[in-house]
C-alpha cells in the first residue's frame, strides 16, 4: 500500500465531515478584470489590523508622510506595523469605528492624500544573499498578516522551528460572492509563486500543496502553469463545498490529517498560508512594497458594476460602493465579508483593512434578513452540517446558560464560525452569534484569570523577596555580632562587659528584693501598730473601771475610819480586788502572746514598735508614738487632782497602780488610828493582830508591782502618810 506522500503525489483527495452547498454567485465578479480605485479624500488607517497588539506610533498630527512610510513600529513579536498607503498629511489620530462585528472605536490615523503618491526610498532584497532572519524581519517590517480572514502575523507562522512536511497554499475561496483570490491568481500567478518560493526558503517543506476549488478553472490553469518548473509544487482542485477553505478542513482534504483538539497545524508538520499572503510576501521582499493595498470583491444586486477592486488600506467602504455604482434601498444592509461569515456594518465610514476581502450590498430579495427565532425542533441538521463534527444544539444550550465548563467539554473552541449550522437551521436560530458571544465571555474570564494568576505570582514573588531579604539581614546581623564578639574576646573587653552586666543585674535583683521586703515590713508594722493601739485602749478602759472601784473603796474606808473593824474589812476587800486585778492582768498577756513585756516602758515600746519595721522612718514614727504614750501615762500618775497623791508611782498597769495607792491610804489610816488610840487592850482594834500578815503580804506584793521609778513610789507613799496624819489631826480637833 503506498504511503501518504505517494498518495498525495498521485493526486488523491479526501473529504471532511458535514459542509453545505450554498449558491456561489461568483460569475458577476470573476469574469471582470481587477479595477483600480481612485485616491479617496480621506484614508482612515487603524493602528491595529491583525491578531496581536498595535505598534508604537511614529508620526504626529500635522506631519507629512510618504507612501510606504511606517506609521507604527513593531516593538514586539506580536506587533505588525501599518504604513501610509499614499503620501499626504496626518490630519488627526483618534478613535474611529472599527471593522469588527462589535463596531467598537479603535485608535485610527486620518490621512489626507496629497495626490502625488510619492514613494519613500525602497530597498529590494536579493534572495541569494538573504538569510532567514533577514527575510523574517522584512516580512514583519512590511506589516504582512494573514489575508485570509484571521490576520495572524505572517513572520510568526513562517519562522517556526519545528520541521515542516507540507506547506499548503489556501486558494479555495469557498464562500459565495467572493472572487478576490480567483482574480489575483488569474492576473498575478507568477508573483504568487515567487512568494511561495520565499516561504519555502523559510520553512523548507517536503512539498507544497496548492488547493483550488473546481469552480475556478482559469485560476487553476494559471497556477499550474506558474508552478510547472517546480517539482514539489502540487496544484490540487478540490470539490466545491463550503467550508472547504477552512484551515482544518483543507488540511484534511489534501493530506487526510486531522489537527488535534486544542493544537495547531504545525504540531502535525503543516503550515498554511493564504494565496494573498504569498503575493504580499513577494512584493515585500522583491520590491520593498509593504502591505498597503489589497483586492476586495464588491458585489450585490444594488450595485450597477460589481467587480473586484484594488483598494488602498484605509479607504472608506462608501468610496468602494460609489465607485461600483451603489444604489441603496430602504433598510439597506452593507456586509463586510461573505454572506456566511460576514457582519453588518453600522457605518459606511468603516475603512478597508488587511483582512477585508469582500463588501456586499445585497437587496432584501437577494439576501433576506434573518427571520424571527423559534424553538429548536431537534432535527439535528446543524450537527450533520458542522464541518468540525461538533454538537451545535448542546453548544447553544450551554451558551445561553453561560456554562463555560460544559462549553469547553463540548469543544466550543473548535468552532470556526463558518455559519453552516445557522444556514441549515429550520428554526432560524442564529447559532453563530450565540457562539461568538460565548467565546467572548470565555476570553474575558480567561483574561481575568490570567490577571489574577499574574497578581498572585507577583504577590508570591514579593513575599519571597521580603523573606529572602529578611534572612539575609538576619544572617548579616549574626555575622556582624559574631565578628564583634570575636573582636571583643581578642581585645579582652568581653570580661569587663560581662561583669558590668552582672553587677547591673545583681543591683536590679537586690532592689526588687528590698522593695518587696519593704512592702512586707510596712504591712507588718502597720498591723502591729493597730494591735498595740487596741491593747492600749483595752488597758485604759480597765484602768478607768479599776480606779472607780478603788475610789469607792476609799470612800467606804474614810466613812468608817473610826471603826477599825470596818477598816480591816475594807483592806481585805482591797486586797481581794488587787489579787483579782493581778490575775486579770496576768491572763491578758497569756491571751495575747505577741505582748511579751509591759508597754509602759518607753524604751520597750520603742523597741517593740521598731523591731518589725524595715523602714527607718516608720520605725522612728512608731518609737515617737510609744514615747508620747509613755509620757502621757507618767503625767497621769504624778500630776492629778487631790486624790492623785494617794496613787503610787506610775506603773505599767494603771489598775495595779490604783490598788497600790489604796493600800497605801489604808496603811496610813491604820497608823493614824494606832497613834490616837493607845489602849492595847481594846477589843475594837483587832486589826494589827489580824492584818499583820496580810499587810506584810501586801507590802511584799506592792514592790513586786512593776513600778517604772522607785523614787517616785517612795515620794508617793510619803505624801500619802502626810495626808493621813493631816486627816487624823483634823479629826482629833
HUVENSUL-V36083 format. One record per residue. N is the residue number from 1. RES is the residue in three letters. PSI is psi in whole degrees, -180 to 180 (none if undefined). D_FIRST is the distance of its C-alpha to the first C-alpha in Angstrom with 1 decimal. Layout:
N:RES:PSI:D_FIRST / N:RES:PSI:D_FIRST
This chain:
1:UNK:129:0.0 / 2:UNK:152:3.8 / 3:UNK:-180:6.5 / 4:UNK:-44:9.5 / 5:UNK:-37:11.6 / 6:UNK:-38:9.6 / 7:UNK:-37:9.5 / 8:UNK:-42:13.2 / 9:UNK:-34:14.0 / 10:UNK:-8:12.9 / 11:UNK:19:15.3 / 12:UNK:142:13.6 / 13:UNK:156:16.1 / 14:UNK:-170:16.5 / 15:UNK:166:19.8 / 16:UNK:164:22.3 / 17:UNK:143:24.8 / 18:UNK:-150:28.2 / 19:UNK:158:29.8 / 20:UNK:171:32.6 / 21:UNK:74:33.6 / 22:UNK:161:37.1 / 23:UNK:135:38.8 / 24:UNK:-52:37.9 / 25:UNK:44:41.4 / 26:UNK:-12:40.3 / 27:UNK:-32:41.9 / 28:UNK:-16:45.3 / 29:UNK:-28:44.3 / 30:UNK:-14:41.2 / 31:UNK:4:43.1 / 32:UNK:148:45.9 / 33:UNK:166:46.0 / 34:UNK:129:46.4 / 35:UNK:149:50.0 / 36:UNK:125:51.8 / 37:UNK:135:54.0 / 38:UNK:163:57.5 / 39:UNK:129:58.7 / 40:UNK:170:59.7 / 41:UNK:-35:63.1 / 42:UNK:144:61.5 / 43:UNK:127:58.2 / 44:UNK:105:57.3 / 45:UNK:103:54.8 / 46:UNK:143:53.5 / 47:UNK:-13:53.2 / 48:UNK:118:49.9 / 49:UNK:29:47.2 / 50:UNK:177:44.1 / 51:UNK:117:42.7 / 52:UNK:-151:44.8 / 53:UNK:156:48.5 / 54:UNK:151:51.0 / 55:UNK:176:52.1 / 56:UNK:130:55.6 / 57:UNK:136:57.9 / 58:UNK:-13:59.3 / 59:UNK:166:61.8 / 60:UNK:166:65.0 / 61:UNK:135:66.7 / 62:UNK:-4:68.5 / 63:UNK:144:66.4 / 64:UNK:133:65.3 / 65:UNK:160:61.6 / 66:UNK:163:59.7 / 67:UNK:131:56.5 / 68:UNK:-2:53.5 / 69:UNK:138:55.7 / 70:UNK:131:54.2 / 71:UNK:-25:56.0 / 72:UNK:164:54.4 / 73:UNK:150:52.9 / 74:UNK:94:49.7 / 75:UNK:-2:51.2 / 76:UNK:174:48.1 / 77:UNK:-29:44.3 / 78:UNK:4:44.2 / 79:UNK:137:46.9 / 80:UNK:123:46.3 / 81:UNK:163:49.4 / 82:UNK:156:50.7 / 83:UNK:162:52.5 / 84:UNK:121:55.3 / 85:UNK:-23:53.9 / 86:UNK:171:57.1 / 87:UNK:147:60.4 / 88:UNK:-163:63.1 / 89:UNK:139:65.1 / 90:UNK:114:64.0 / 91:UNK:-45:66.1 / 92:UNK:163:65.2 / 93:UNK:112:62.6 / 94:UNK:-176:62.4 / 95:UNK:146:60.5 / 96:UNK:154:59.1 / 97:UNK:131:56.9 / 98:UNK:159:53.3 / 99:UNK:72:50.3 / 100:UNK:151:49.0 / 101:UNK:-29:49.0 / 102:UNK:-21:51.8 / 103:UNK:23:53.9 / 104:UNK:146:55.4 / 105:UNK:143:57.3 / 106:UNK:158:55.8 / 107:UNK:123:57.5 / 108:UNK:140:57.6 / 109:UNK:128:59.2 / 110:UNK:121:61.1 / 111:UNK:132:61.3 / 112:UNK:108:63.7 / 113:UNK:144:62.4 / 114:UNK:-4:65.0 / 115:UNK:-8:63.6 / 116:UNK:-27:63.2 / 117:UNK:48:59.6 / 118:UNK:127:60.2 / 119:UNK:151:57.3 / 120:UNK:173:57.4 / 121:UNK:134:56.7 / 122:UNK:147:53.0 / 123:UNK:91:51.1 / 124:UNK:155:47.7 / 125:UNK:150:45.2 / 126:UNK:121:43.6 / 127:UNK:-33:40.0 / 128:UNK:-26:40.4 / 129:UNK:9:43.1 / 130:UNK:136:41.7 / 131:UNK:-180:40.0 / 132:UNK:-42:37.9 / 133:UNK:-37:41.0 / 134:UNK:-43:43.0 / 135:UNK:-42:40.4 / 136:UNK:-40:40.1 / 137:UNK:-38:43.9 / 138:UNK:-40:44.2 / 139:UNK:-43:41.7 / 140:UNK:-45:43.6 / 141:UNK:-22:47.0 / 142:UNK:-3:46.0 / 143:UNK:33:45.5 / 144:UNK:127:42.0 / 145:UNK:164:40.3 / 146:UNK:127:37.4 / 147:UNK:11:38.5 / 148:UNK:-5:36.1 / 149:UNK:-32:38.4 / 150:UNK:-41:37.9 / 151:UNK:30:39.8 / 152:UNK:138:38.2 / 153:UNK:128:39.5 / 154:UNK:-34:37.2 / 155:UNK:-29:38.2 / 156:UNK:-43:37.1 / 157:UNK:-29:33.6 / 158:UNK:-8:33.3 / 159:UNK:26:34.8 / 160:UNK:151:32.3 / 161:UNK:-14:31.8 / 162:UNK:153:28.3 / 163:UNK:142:25.4 / 164:UNK:127:23.9 / 165:UNK:-44:20.3 / 166:UNK:134:21.0 / 167:UNK:117:24.4 / 168:UNK:128:24.5 / 169:UNK:116:27.5 / 170:UNK:106:28.6 / 171:UNK:26:30.2 / 172:UNK:-50:29.5 / 173:UNK:66:33.1 / 174:UNK:-18:32.6 / 175:UNK:144:36.1 / 176:UNK:155:38.6 / 177:UNK:-35:41.3 / 178:UNK:129:39.8 / 179:UNK:21:39.0 / 180:UNK:-46:40.0 / 181:UNK:-32:36.6 / 182:UNK:-48:36.2 / 183:UNK:-35:39.5 / 184:UNK:-43:38.7 / 185:UNK:-34:35.6 / 186:UNK:-37:37.5 / 187:UNK:-18:40.4 / 188:UNK:42:39.0 / 189:UNK:-38:35.4 / 190:UNK:-44:36.3 / 191:UNK:-37:37.9 / 192:UNK:-42:34.9 / 193:UNK:-35:32.6 / 194:UNK:-39:35.1 / 195:UNK:-37:35.1 / 196:UNK:-37:31.3 / 197:UNK:-41:31.9 / 198:UNK:-41:34.3 / 199:UNK:-36:32.0 / 200:UNK:-34:29.3 / 201:UNK:-31:32.0 / 202:UNK:-37:32.7 / 203:UNK:-26:29.2 / 204:UNK:60:27.2 / 205:UNK:165:23.9 / 206:UNK:-34:20.6 / 207:UNK:157:20.5 / 208:UNK:126:22.8 / 209:UNK:122:21.9 / 210:UNK:111:24.8 / 211:UNK:125:24.7 / 212:UNK:137:27.3 / 213:UNK:154:28.1 / 214:UNK:-1:28.2 / 215:UNK:11:31.9 / 216:UNK:66:32.6 / 217:UNK:-37:31.9 / 218:UNK:-44:34.5 / 219:UNK:-40:33.3 / 220:UNK:-41:29.7 / 221:UNK:-40:31.0 / 222:UNK:-41:33.2 / 223:UNK:-37:30.5 / 224:UNK:-39:28.2 / 225:UNK:-39:31.2 / 226:UNK:-29:32.0 / 227:UNK:9:28.6 / 228:UNK:-26:28.2 / 229:UNK:-3:29.2 / 230:UNK:119:26.7 / 231:UNK:-35:23.3 / 232:UNK:10:21.7 / 233:UNK:123:23.4 / 234:UNK:120:21.4 / 235:UNK:123:23.5 / 236:UNK:128:21.9 / 237:UNK:127:24.0 / 238:UNK:156:23.5 / 239:UNK:147:25.2 / 240:UNK:113:28.7 / 241:UNK:138:29.1 / 242:UNK:132:31.2 / 243:UNK:76:30.5 / 244:UNK:-13:27.3 / 245:UNK:-3:29.2 / 246:UNK:149:29.4 / 247:UNK:-53:27.8 / 248:UNK:-34:25.6 / 249:UNK:-43:24.7 / 250:UNK:-35:23.8 / 251:UNK:-41:21.6 / 252:UNK:-35:19.7 / 253:UNK:-43:19.6 / 254:UNK:-29:18.2 / 255:UNK:-8:16.0 / 256:UNK:25:15.5 / 257:UNK:144:17.5 / 258:UNK:133:20.8 / 259:UNK:124:23.8 / 260:UNK:158:25.3 / 261:UNK:128:28.8 / 262:UNK:9:31.5 / 263:UNK:175:29.2 / 264:UNK:161:28.7 / 265:UNK:-30:25.7 / 266:UNK:-22:26.5 / 267:UNK:-20:25.6 / 268:UNK:18:21.9 / 269:UNK:29:22.3 / 270:UNK:138:23.1 / 271:UNK:135:26.5 / 272:UNK:135:27.7 / 273:UNK:152:30.8 / 274:UNK:154:32.5 / 275:UNK:-34:33.1 / 276:UNK:-32:36.8 / 277:UNK:-43:36.4 / 278:UNK:-40:34.8 / 279:UNK:-43:37.7 / 280:UNK:-35:40.3 / 281:UNK:-42:38.8 / 282:UNK:-43:39.2 / 283:UNK:-38:42.8 / 284:UNK:-43:43.7 / 285:UNK:-45:42.5 / 286:UNK:-29:43.3 / 287:UNK:-2:46.5 / 288:UNK:43:47.6 / 289:UNK:111:47.8 / 290:UNK:174:47.3 / 291:UNK:97:45.9 / 292:UNK:-2:49.0 / 293:UNK:164:47.8 / 294:UNK:164:44.9 / 295:UNK:131:44.1 / 296:UNK:131:45.1 / 297:UNK:123:44.6 / 298:UNK:111:48.0 / 299:UNK:168:47.7 / 300:UNK:151:49.5 / 301:UNK:-12:52.0 / 302:UNK:-1:55.0 / 303:UNK:137:54.2 / 304:UNK:-27:55.6 / 305:UNK:73:53.2 / 306:UNK:138:49.9 / 307:UNK:174:47.8 / 308:UNK:134:45.9 / 309:UNK:135:48.3 / 310:UNK:105:48.1 / 311:UNK:143:50.1 / 312:UNK:145:51.5 / 313:UNK:135:50.6 / 314:UNK:-5:53.6 / 315:UNK:129:54.5 / 316:UNK:148:55.9 / 317:UNK:-32:54.1 / 318:UNK:-35:57.4 / 319:UNK:-39:57.3 / 320:UNK:-44:53.9 / 321:UNK:-43:55.1 / 322:UNK:-37:58.3 / 323:UNK:-30:56.7 / 324:UNK:13:54.6 / 325:UNK:55:57.6 / 326:UNK:130:57.4 / 327:UNK:90:59.6 / 328:UNK:154:59.7 / 329:UNK:165:60.3 / 330:UNK:140:62.0 / 331:UNK:42:59.8 / 332:UNK:137:57.4 / 333:UNK:137:54.2 / 334:UNK:125:52.5 / 335:UNK:130:48.9 / 336:UNK:120:47.2 / 337:UNK:-174:43.4 / 338:UNK:175:41.7 / 339:UNK:-16:42.8 / 340:UNK:-41:40.1 / 341:UNK:1:40.4 / 342:UNK:177:43.7 / 343:UNK:152:47.1 / 344:UNK:136:50.6 / 345:UNK:137:52.9 / 346:UNK:-17:56.4 / 347:UNK:139:57.9 / 348:UNK:-3:57.3 / 349:UNK:0:58.2 / 350:UNK:132:54.8 / 351:UNK:163:53.3 / 352:UNK:134:50.0 / 353:UNK:-176:47.9 / 354:UNK:-26:44.7 / 355:UNK:5:42.5 / 356:UNK:121:44.3 / 357:UNK:-9:42.3 / 358:UNK:143:44.2 / 359:UNK:121:47.7 / 360:UNK:136:48.2 / 361:UNK:72:51.6 / 362:UNK:162:51.0 / 363:UNK:169:53.6 / 364:UNK:-32:54.2 / 365:UNK:-35:52.9 / 366:UNK:-44:49.8 / 367:UNK:85:48.7 / 368:UNK:151:50.8 / 369:UNK:157:51.6 / 370:UNK:137:50.1 / 371:UNK:176:52.1 / 372:UNK:140:53.6 / 373:UNK:137:51.3 / 374:UNK:177:51.5 / 375:UNK:147:50.3 / 376:UNK:134:46.6 / 377:UNK:4:46.0 / 378:UNK:50:42.7 / 379:UNK:-14:40.7 / 380:UNK:15:37.5 / 381:UNK:-34:36.8 / 382:UNK:-41:36.6 / 383:UNK:-35:33.9 / 384:UNK:-31:31.9 / 385:UNK:-14:32.3 / 386:UNK:119:31.7 / 387:UNK:-15:28.7 / 388:UNK:8:28.8 / 389:UNK:41:28.7 / 390:UNK:180:32.2 / 391:UNK:87:35.2 / 392:UNK:-33:37.8 / 393:UNK:-47:40.4 / 394:UNK:-39:40.6 / 395:UNK:-34:40.5 / 396:UNK:-46:43.5 / 397:UNK:-47:45.5 / 398:UNK:-27:45.0 / 399:UNK:-41:45.7 / 400:UNK:-36:49.0 / 401:UNK:-8:49.7 / 402:UNK:42:48.8 / 403:UNK:92:46.9 / 404:UNK:-32:44.9 / 405:UNK:-45:43.5 / 406:UNK:-36:42.0 / 407:UNK:-40:40.7 / 408:UNK:-36:38.9 / 409:UNK:-33:37.5 / 410:UNK:16:36.2 / 411:UNK:51:34.7 / 412:UNK:-30:37.1 / 413:UNK:-21:36.0 / 414:UNK:-8:32.6 / 415:UNK:128:34.5 / 416:UNK:5:34.2 / 417:UNK:41:37.4 / 418:UNK:-23:35.8 / 419:UNK:7:38.3 / 420:UNK:-37:35.9 / 421:UNK:-45:37.5 / 422:UNK:-31:41.0 / 423:UNK:-36:40.1 / 424:UNK:-4:39.2 / 425:UNK:120:41.9 / 426:UNK:-16:44.6 / 427:UNK:6:47.1 / 428:UNK:40:47.1 / 429:UNK:124:46.4 / 430:UNK:76:45.7 / 431:UNK:-42:42.9 / 432:UNK:-38:41.9 / 433:UNK:-40:45.5 / 434:UNK:-41:45.7 / 435:UNK:-37:42.5 / 436:UNK:-43:43.9 / 437:UNK:-42:47.1 / 438:UNK:-41:45.4 / 439:UNK:-40:43.3 / 440:UNK:-42:46.6 / 441:UNK:-42:48.3 / 442:UNK:-39:45.6 / 443:UNK:-39:45.7 / 444:UNK:-44:49.4 / 445:UNK:-43:49.2 / 446:UNK:-37:46.7 / 447:UNK:-43:49.0 / 448:UNK:-40:52.0 / 449:UNK:-39:50.1 / 450:UNK:-42:49.2 / 451:UNK:-41:52.8 / 452:UNK:-42:54.0 / 453:UNK:-41:51.6 / 454:UNK:-41:52.8 / 455:UNK:-41:56.4 / 456:UNK:-41:55.9 / 457:UNK:-41:54.3 / 458:UNK:-41:57.3 / 459:UNK:-46:59.7 / 460:UNK:-40:58.2 / 461:UNK:-39:58.1 / 462:UNK:-45:61.8 / 463:UNK:-43:62.8 / 464:UNK:-40:61.0 / 465:UNK:-45:62.8 / 466:UNK:-42:66.2 / 467:UNK:-40:65.7 / 468:UNK:-43:64.7 / 469:UNK:-38:67.8 / 470:UNK:-46:70.0 / 471:UNK:-40:68.8 / 472:UNK:-42:69.4 / 473:UNK:-43:72.9 / 474:UNK:-45:73.7 / 475:UNK:-41:72.5 / 476:UNK:-41:74.4 / 477:UNK:-40:77.5 / 478:UNK:-42:77.3 / 479:UNK:-42:77.0 / 480:UNK:-41:80.0 / 481:UNK:-42:82.0 / 482:UNK:-39:81.2 / 483:UNK:-43:82.3 / 484:UNK:-43:85.5 / 485:UNK:-42:86.3 / 486:UNK:-39:85.7 / 487:UNK:-39:87.9 / 488:UNK:-41:90.6 / 489:UNK:-38:90.6 / 490:UNK:-34:90.9 / 491:UNK:-6:93.9 / 492:UNK:8:95.7 / 493:UNK:-9:95.8 / 494:UNK:-39:93.6 / 495:UNK:-44:96.6 / 496:UNK:-42:98.9 / 497:UNK:-43:96.3 / 498:UNK:-41:95.7 / 499:UNK:-42:99.5 / 500:UNK:-43:100.0 / 501:UNK:-39:97.3 / 502:UNK:-42:98.9 / 503:UNK:-42:102.3 / 504:UNK:-41:101.0 / 505:UNK:-40:99.3 / 506:UNK:-42:102.5 / 507:UNK:-41:104.6 / 508:UNK:-43:102.2 / 509:UNK:-43:102.4 / 510:UNK:-42:106.2 / 511:UNK:-39:106.6 / 512:UNK:-40:104.5 / 513:UNK:-45:106.6 / 514:UNK:-41:109.9 / 515:UNK:-43:108.8 / 516:UNK:-44:107.9 / 517:UNK:-40:111.2 / 518:UNK:-44:113.2 / 519:UNK:-44:111.7 / 520:UNK:-43:112.5 / 521:UNK:-39:116.0 / 522:UNK:-41:116.7 / 523:UNK:-45:115.7 / 524:UNK:-42:117.9 / 525:UNK:-43:120.9 / 526:UNK:-39:120.7 / 527:UNK:-43:120.6 / 528:UNK:-37:123.6 / 529:UNK:-43:125.5 / 530:UNK:-40:125.0 / 531:UNK:-43:126.2 / 532:UNK:-40:129.3 / 533:UNK:-40:130.1 / 534:UNK:-43:129.9 / 535:UNK:-41:132.2 / 536:UNK:-40:134.7 / 537:UNK:-43:134.8 / 538:UNK:-40:135.5 / 539:UNK:-42:138.3 / 540:UNK:-41:139.9 / 541:UNK:-44:139.9 / 542:UNK:-37:141.5 / 543:UNK:-40:144.0 / 544:UNK:-42:145.1 / 545:UNK:-43:145.6 / 546:UNK:-39:147.5 / 547:UNK:-40:149.7 / 548:UNK:-44:150.6 / 549:UNK:-41:151.6 / 550:UNK:-40:153.7 / 551:UNK:-40:155.5 / 552:UNK:-41:156.4 / 553:UNK:-38:157.7 / 554:UNK:-42:159.7 / 555:UNK:-40:161.3 / 556:UNK:-42:162.2 / 557:UNK:-34:163.8 / 558:UNK:-43:165.7 / 559:UNK:-24:167.1 / 560:UNK:29:168.4 / 561:UNK:-28:169.5 / 562:UNK:-23:173.0 / 563:UNK:114:171.9 / 564:UNK:-32:170.6 / 565:UNK:-38:169.2 / 566:UNK:-36:166.9 / 567:UNK:-39:166.0 / 568:UNK:-41:165.1 / 569:UNK:-43:162.9 / 570:UNK:-39:161.2 / 571:UNK:-40:160.6 / 572:UNK:-42:159.1 / 573:UNK:-41:156.9 / 574:UNK:-41:155.8 / 575:UNK:-39:155.1 / 576:UNK:-45:153.0 / 577:UNK:-36:151.0 / 578:UNK:-41:150.5 / 579:UNK:-42:149.2 / 580:UNK:-42:146.8 / 581:UNK:-38:145.7 / 582:UNK:-41:145.2 / 583:UNK:-42:143.1 / 584:UNK:-34:141.0 / 585:UNK:-32:140.4 / 586:UNK:-31:139.4 / 587:UNK:-32:136.9 / 588:UNK:-45:135.3 / 589:UNK:-32:134.0 / 590:UNK:-37:132.8 / 591:UNK:-23:130.7 / 592:UNK:90:129.3 / 593:UNK:-16:128.3 / 594:UNK:-28:127.1 / 595:UNK:99:130.8 / 596:UNK:-13:132.2 / 597:UNK:156:135.3 / 598:UNK:148:137.6 / 599:UNK:9:136.4 / 600:UNK:-22:139.8 / 601:UNK:119:139.5 / 602:UNK:-38:137.8 / 603:UNK:-43:136.5 / 604:UNK:-41:135.0 / 605:UNK:-42:133.5 / 606:UNK:-40:132.1 / 607:UNK:-43:130.6 / 608:UNK:-35:129.1 / 609:UNK:-32:127.6 / 610:UNK:-13:126.2 / 611:UNK:-49:124.9 / 612:UNK:-5:121.6 / 613:UNK:132:120.9 / 614:UNK:-19:118.6 / 615:UNK:121:119.3 / 616:UNK:-35:122.7 / 617:UNK:-44:123.3 / 618:UNK:-39:122.9 / 619:UNK:-41:125.1 / 620:UNK:-41:127.8 / 621:UNK:-45:127.8 / 622:UNK:-42:128.2 / 623:UNK:-41:131.0 / 624:UNK:-42:132.8 / 625:UNK:-43:132.5 / 626:UNK:-43:134.0 / 627:UNK:-39:136.9 / 628:UNK:-42:137.6 / 629:UNK:-42:137.8 / 630:UNK:-44:140.0 / 631:UNK:-38:142.4 / 632:UNK:-43:142.4 / 633:UNK:-40:143.4 / 634:UNK:-41:146.1 / 635:UNK:-39:147.6 / 636:UNK:-29:147.7 / 637:UNK:-27:149.7 / 638:UNK:-35:152.3 / 639:UNK:99:152.9 / 640:UNK:-172:153.5 / 641:UNK:-168:156.2 / 642:UNK:-27:159.6 / 643:UNK:-8:158.1 / 644:UNK:-20:155.7 / 645:UNK:-20:158.5 / 646:UNK:-8:158.4 / 647:UNK:134:154.8 / 648:UNK:-178:154.1 / 649:UNK:151:151.8 / 650:UNK:124:148.2 / 651:UNK:171:146.3 / 652:UNK:-31:142.7 / 653:UNK:120:143.2 / 654:UNK:-32:145.3 / 655:UNK:-44:146.4 / 656:UNK:-39:147.8 / 657:UNK:-40:149.6 / 658:UNK:-41:151.2 / 659:UNK:-43:152.3 / 660:UNK:-39:153.8 / 661:UNK:-42:155.8 / 662:UNK:-41:157.1 / 663:UNK:-41:158.2 / 664:UNK:-41:160.0 / 665:UNK:-39:161.8 / 666:UNK:-43:162.8 / 667:UNK:-38:164.3 / 668:UNK:-41:166.1 / 669:UNK:-40:167.7 / 670:UNK:-44:168.7 / 671:UNK:-40:170.4 / 672:UNK:-40:172.2 / 673:UNK:-37:173.3 / 674:UNK:-36:174.6 / 675:UNK:-37:176.7 / 676:UNK:-29:178.4 / 677:UNK:99:179.2 / 678:UNK:-5:181.1 / 679:UNK:108:182.1 / 680:UNK:-14:180.1 / 681:UNK:2:181.3 / 682:UNK:130:179.9 / 683:UNK:-10:177.8 / 684:UNK:-2:175.8 / 685:UNK:66:174.0 / 686:UNK:3:172.1 / 687:UNK:-42:169.2 / 688:UNK:-40:169.9 / 689:UNK:-36:170.2 / 690:UNK:-25:167.3 / 691:UNK:8:165.0 / 692:UNK:-45:165.6 / 693:UNK:-45:162.7 / 694:UNK:-35:160.4 / 695:UNK:-41:161.5 / 696:UNK:-41:160.7 / 697:UNK:-42:157.4 / 698:UNK:-39:156.7 / 699:UNK:-32:157.9 / 700:UNK:-34:155.6 / 701:UNK:-26:152.7 / 702:UNK:-46:153.5 / 703:UNK:-26:152.8 / 704:UNK:-16:149.7 / 705:UNK:142:148.3 / 706:UNK:80:145.8 / 707:UNK:145:148.0 / 708:UNK:-38:146.5 / 709:UNK:118:149.8 / 710:UNK:-33:152.9 / 711:UNK:-42:155.2 / 712:UNK:-39:154.3 / 713:UNK:-41:154.9 / 714:UNK:-41:158.4 / 715:UNK:-42:159.3 / 716:UNK:-41:158.1 / 717:UNK:-41:160.4 / 718:UNK:-42:163.4 / 719:UNK:-40:162.9 / 720:UNK:-41:162.7 / 721:UNK:-38:166.0 / 722:UNK:-41:167.7 / 723:UNK:-39:166.7 / 724:UNK:-43:168.0 / 725:UNK:-43:171.4 / 726:UNK:-41:171.6 / 727:UNK:-40:170.9 / 728:UNK:-40:173.5 / 729:UNK:-41:176.1 / 730:UNK:-35:175.4 / 731:UNK:-38:175.9 / 732:UNK:-37:179.2 / 733:UNK:none:180.6
